[in-house]
Amino acid sequence: MADAATAATLLGTGESGFVVAPGKTKVEVLGVPRVGWGGQEVSFGRAEARDLFALLSVSQDGVSSEAIVEALWPGDGERGGRRLESAVREINQAMRHATGCASGVRFVVKSRERRLLPAAWFDVDFWRFDAARQRAATAADDATRMTALHEALALYRGPLLAGRDDLWVLTPRQAAQRHAVNAAVRLAELVRADDPDRAVDGLQLAVERIDPYSEMLWGHLMTIQGEQGRQLAVRRSFELLKERLAEIDTVPSPQVRQVYERLLR
């Protein structure tokens, strides 16, 4: 497995998050959620405010009032609308207290019938992650693409909103994990010709930090190990894959088993 220095080079340390833009609130939702202003944690007392802030932090373009109520308080009807307004007030109050802003400053704004966190006040790791992976997808050259992939992977500290079990979280969480897996695979593909060891280290880190059950990651890892003539490493990777999948009561698919058997011929 790669050492700490290699980890920092390939995927980022995953410990300190990112450097917040000056004058903004630092919001980390990739991994355990954290909100901070000036190095101090910002907290919201009521569950409604925490729920609303979490939802808006992964929705940069905002969410309609109806969609918010449906996601957070389904079936509440008019009471859901009152809970929304109460949550907005608490977030505004908590942020004003943290930042020392005047009472008229709003930290949850309404734009075209959608509630959102204004980028002027918030710097969110998930927003950066999404922008980086889109830059990677549209980059005109490999150097630019690699820089964007590195940034995206460094930001991915763990599952989106780790620790929350809300139903609405599942879809964006799975999408973020899928994007991180794709970024790790793409980065490995870009470096494998010139530095296959680096590609292997990156994929090993990815199965540890991003998705231990991803057959895509394990398949690419075994393929590069096989290209290096490291059959023992291929066998070890396949055994580790079986162990991981057994944790979720499944087994390697026929496709990845075929890759494994081909590499050992």
C-alpha positions as CSV (number, residue, x, y, z in Angstrom):
1,M,0.0,0.0,0.0
2,A,1.1,3.6,-0.6
3,D,2.6,5.6,2.1
4,A,1.3,8.9,3.5
5,A,3.4,11.0,1.1
6,T,2.2,9.1,-1.9
7,A,-1.4,9.4,-0.6
8,A,-1.1,13.2,-0.4
9,T,0.3,13.3,-4.0
10,L,-2.4,11.0,-5.5
11,L,-5.6,11.6,-3.6
12,G,-4.9,14.3,-1.0
13,T,-4.6,13.6,2.7
14,G,-8.3,13.7,3.3
15,E,-7.6,15.1,6.8
16,S,-7.7,18.9,6.6
17,G,-10.2,19.5,3.8
18,F,-9.6,22.6,1.7
19,V,-8.4,26.1,2.2
20,V,-11.5,28.3,2.4
21,A,-11.8,31.4,0.3
22,P,-11.3,34.6,2.3
23,G,-14.5,36.0,3.9
24,K,-16.5,32.8,3.4
25,T,-17.9,30.1,5.6
26,K,-16.2,26.8,5.2
27,V,-18.6,24.0,4.6
28,E,-17.4,20.4,4.4
29,V,-20.0,17.7,3.5
30,L,-17.7,15.2,1.8
31,G,-17.2,13.0,4.8
32,V,-18.4,14.1,8.3
33,P,-20.2,17.4,7.9
34,R,-18.5,20.5,9.3
35,V,-19.4,24.2,9.1
36,G,-16.9,26.8,10.2
37,W,-16.3,30.5,10.2
38,G,-12.9,32.0,11.1
39,G,-11.7,28.7,12.5
40,Q,-14.7,28.3,14.8
41,E,-17.4,25.7,14.4
42,V,-20.9,27.0,13.5
43,S,-23.8,24.8,14.8
44,F,-27.5,24.9,14.4
45,G,-29.6,23.9,17.4
46,R,-32.7,22.5,15.9
47,A,-32.9,19.4,13.6
48,E,-34.9,21.4,11.0
49,A,-32.1,23.9,10.5
50,R,-29.5,21.2,10.3
51,D,-31.5,19.2,7.8
52,L,-32.2,22.3,5.6
53,F,-28.6,23.4,5.7
54,A,-27.4,19.9,4.7
55,L,-29.9,19.8,1.8
56,L,-28.9,23.2,0.5
57,S,-25.2,22.5,0.8
58,V,-25.4,19.8,-1.8
59,S,-27.8,21.8,-4.1
60,Q,-25.8,24.8,-5.3
61,D,-28.5,26.0,-7.7
62,G,-31.1,25.9,-4.9
63,V,-34.2,23.9,-4.1
64,S,-37.8,24.9,-4.4
65,S,-39.9,25.2,-1.2
66,E,-42.1,22.3,-2.3
67,A,-39.1,20.1,-3.0
68,I,-37.6,20.9,0.3
69,V,-40.7,20.1,2.3
70,E,-41.1,16.8,0.3
71,A,-37.5,15.8,0.9
72,L,-37.3,16.8,4.6
73,W,-40.8,16.6,6.0
74,P,-43.0,14.6,3.6
75,G,-46.6,14.6,4.4
76,D,-46.5,17.6,6.7
77,G,-48.4,19.9,4.4
78,E,-48.8,23.4,5.8
79,R,-46.8,22.5,8.9
80,G,-43.8,21.6,6.6
81,G,-43.9,25.1,5.2
82,R,-43.8,26.5,8.7
83,R,-40.9,24.2,9.6
84,L,-39.1,25.5,6.5
85,E,-39.5,29.2,7.5
86,S,-38.4,28.4,11.0
87,A,-35.3,26.6,9.8
88,V,-34.4,29.5,7.5
89,R,-34.7,31.9,10.4
90,E,-32.4,29.8,12.6
91,I,-29.7,29.4,10.0
92,N,-29.8,33.2,9.4
93,Q,-29.6,33.9,13.1
94,A,-26.8,31.4,13.7
95,M,-24.7,32.7,10.8
96,R,-25.2,36.3,11.8
97,H,-24.1,35.5,15.3
98,A,-21.0,33.6,14.0
99,T,-20.0,36.3,11.5
100,G,-21.1,39.4,13.4
101,C,-23.3,40.6,10.5
102,A,-26.2,42.9,10.9
103,S,-29.8,41.5,11.3
104,G,-30.7,42.3,7.7
105,V,-28.1,40.0,6.2
106,R,-29.6,36.8,4.8
107,F,-27.6,33.5,4.5
108,V,-30.4,31.6,3.0
109,V,-31.8,33.5,0.1
110,K,-34.7,33.0,-2.4
111,S,-34.0,33.2,-6.1
112,R,-36.7,32.3,-8.7
113,E,-38.7,30.5,-6.0
114,R,-35.7,28.4,-5.0
115,R,-33.9,28.6,-1.6
116,L,-30.2,28.5,-1.7
117,L,-26.9,29.2,0.1
118,P,-25.3,32.2,-1.6
119,A,-21.8,31.6,-3.0
120,A,-20.8,35.0,-1.7
121,W,-21.0,33.6,1.8
122,F,-20.3,29.9,1.5
123,D,-17.4,27.8,0.2
124,V,-18.6,24.2,0.0
125,D,-16.3,21.3,-0.7
126,F,-19.0,19.5,-2.7
127,W,-19.4,22.5,-5.0
128,R,-15.7,22.5,-5.6
129,F,-15.6,18.7,-6.2
130,D,-18.4,19.0,-8.7
131,A,-16.7,21.9,-10.5
132,A,-13.4,20.0,-10.6
133,R,-14.8,16.8,-12.0
134,Q,-16.6,18.9,-14.7
135,R,-13.4,20.6,-15.6
136,A,-11.7,17.2,-15.9
137,A,-14.5,16.1,-18.3
138,T,-14.1,19.1,-20.6
139,A,-10.3,19.7,-20.3
140,A,-8.5,20.3,-23.6
141,D,-5.3,18.6,-22.5
142,D,-4.1,15.8,-20.2
143,A,-2.2,18.2,-17.9
144,T,-5.3,20.3,-17.2
145,R,-7.4,17.1,-16.8
146,M,-4.9,15.6,-14.3
147,T,-4.9,18.8,-12.2
148,A,-8.7,18.8,-12.0
149,L,-8.8,15.1,-11.2
150,H,-6.3,15.6,-8.4
151,E,-8.4,18.4,-7.0
152,A,-11.6,16.4,-7.1
153,L,-10.0,13.4,-5.4
154,A,-8.3,15.5,-2.7
155,L,-11.7,17.0,-1.8
156,Y,-13.4,13.6,-1.4
157,R,-12.8,12.9,2.3
158,G,-15.5,10.3,2.5
159,P,-19.2,9.6,1.7
160,L,-21.3,12.7,1.2
161,L,-22.9,13.8,4.5
162,A,-21.4,10.8,6.3
163,G,-23.5,9.7,9.3
164,R,-26.8,11.0,7.9
165,D,-29.3,8.3,6.9
166,D,-32.0,10.5,5.3
167,L,-33.5,9.0,2.2
168,W,-32.9,12.1,0.1
169,V,-29.1,11.8,0.8
170,L,-28.7,8.4,-0.9
171,T,-28.9,9.5,-4.5
172,P,-26.4,12.4,-4.3
173,R,-24.2,10.3,-2.1
174,Q,-24.1,7.5,-4.6
175,A,-23.5,9.9,-7.4
176,A,-20.6,11.6,-5.6
177,Q,-19.0,8.2,-4.9
178,R,-19.4,7.2,-8.5
179,H,-17.8,10.4,-9.7
180,A,-14.9,9.9,-7.3
181,V,-14.4,6.3,-8.5
182,N,-14.4,7.5,-12.1
183,A,-11.9,10.2,-11.3
184,A,-9.6,7.6,-9.7
185,V,-9.8,5.3,-12.7
186,R,-9.3,8.1,-15.2
187,L,-6.2,9.4,-13.3
188,A,-4.7,5.9,-13.2
189,E,-5.3,5.6,-16.9
190,L,-3.5,8.9,-17.5
191,V,-0.4,7.9,-15.6
192,R,-0.2,4.1,-16.1
193,A,2.0,4.3,-19.3
194,D,4.7,6.4,-17.8
195,D,4.4,5.4,-14.1
196,P,2.4,2.2,-13.6
197,D,3.5,2.0,-9.9
198,R,1.9,5.4,-9.3
199,A,-1.3,4.1,-11.0
200,V,-1.4,1.1,-8.8
201,D,-0.8,3.1,-5.6
202,G,-3.7,5.5,-6.6
203,L,-6.1,2.6,-7.2
204,Q,-5.1,0.9,-4.0
205,L,-5.8,4.2,-2.1
206,A,-9.1,4.5,-4.0
207,V,-10.4,1.1,-2.8
208,E,-9.5,2.1,0.7
209,R,-10.9,5.6,0.8
210,I,-13.6,5.8,-1.9
211,D,-15.3,2.4,-2.5
212,P,-13.9,-0.9,-1.2
213,Y,-16.7,-2.7,-3.1
214,S,-16.1,-1.2,-6.6
215,E,-15.3,-3.9,-9.1
216,M,-14.3,-1.2,-11.5
217,L,-11.5,-0.1,-9.2
218,W,-10.4,-3.6,-8.4
219,G,-10.5,-4.7,-12.1
220,H,-8.3,-1.8,-13.2
221,L,-6.0,-2.4,-10.3
222,M,-5.6,-6.1,-11.2
223,T,-5.2,-5.3,-14.9
224,I,-2.2,-2.9,-14.3
225,Q,-0.7,-5.4,-11.8
226,G,-1.0,-8.0,-14.5
227,E,0.6,-5.8,-17.1
228,Q,3.6,-5.5,-14.7
229,G,3.8,-9.3,-14.5
230,R,2.9,-9.2,-10.8
231,Q,0.7,-12.3,-10.6
232,L,1.0,-12.7,-6.8
233,A,-0.3,-9.1,-6.5
234,V,-3.2,-9.9,-8.8
235,R,-4.1,-13.0,-6.7
236,R,-3.9,-10.9,-3.5
237,S,-6.1,-8.2,-5.0
238,F,-8.7,-10.7,-6.1
239,E,-8.7,-12.3,-2.6
240,L,-9.1,-8.8,-1.0
241,L,-12.0,-8.1,-3.4
242,K,-13.7,-11.3,-2.4
243,E,-13.3,-10.4,1.3
244,R,-14.8,-7.0,0.8
245,L,-17.7,-8.3,-1.2
246,A,-18.4,-10.9,1.4
247,E,-19.0,-8.1,3.9
248,I,-22.1,-7.2,1.9
249,D,-23.0,-10.8,1.2
250,T,-22.1,-10.9,-2.5
251,V,-19.3,-12.4,-4.7
252,P,-17.3,-11.1,-7.6
253,S,-19.2,-10.8,-10.8
254,P,-18.5,-13.1,-13.8
255,Q,-17.0,-10.2,-15.6
256,V,-14.3,-9.4,-13.0
257,R,-13.7,-13.1,-12.5
258,Q,-13.0,-13.3,-16.2
259,V,-10.5,-10.4,-16.0
260,Y,-8.8,-12.2,-13.1
261,E,-8.6,-15.5,-14.9
262,R,-7.3,-13.9,-18.1
263,L,-4.5,-12.2,-16.2
264,L,-3.3,-15.5,-14.7
265,R,-3.0,-17.3,-17.9
